[in-house]
Amino acid sequence: MNVRIDIECTPEEFKELFIPSEKQAEFAASFQQAMMKGMQQAMLDSMQETFKQQFNPFGPGRGGRE
């Protein structure tokens, strides 16, 4: 099976489609920073919740110490 796709565009348009420009690189960097910040916050929240559940002296305990 052969597939052929013809794309009509200028060299500048081709560069915009297939080669990252300043705006695309800036967007990728911003996206990566936002993603890392979100992942770090989710991990911290999860760790804090786990810590609270395991070491809360006022809540129900584990292993039958209720």
Residue pairs with C-beta under 8 A, 6 or more apart in sequence:
7 14
7 17
9 17
15 21
20 28
53 59
54 62
60 66
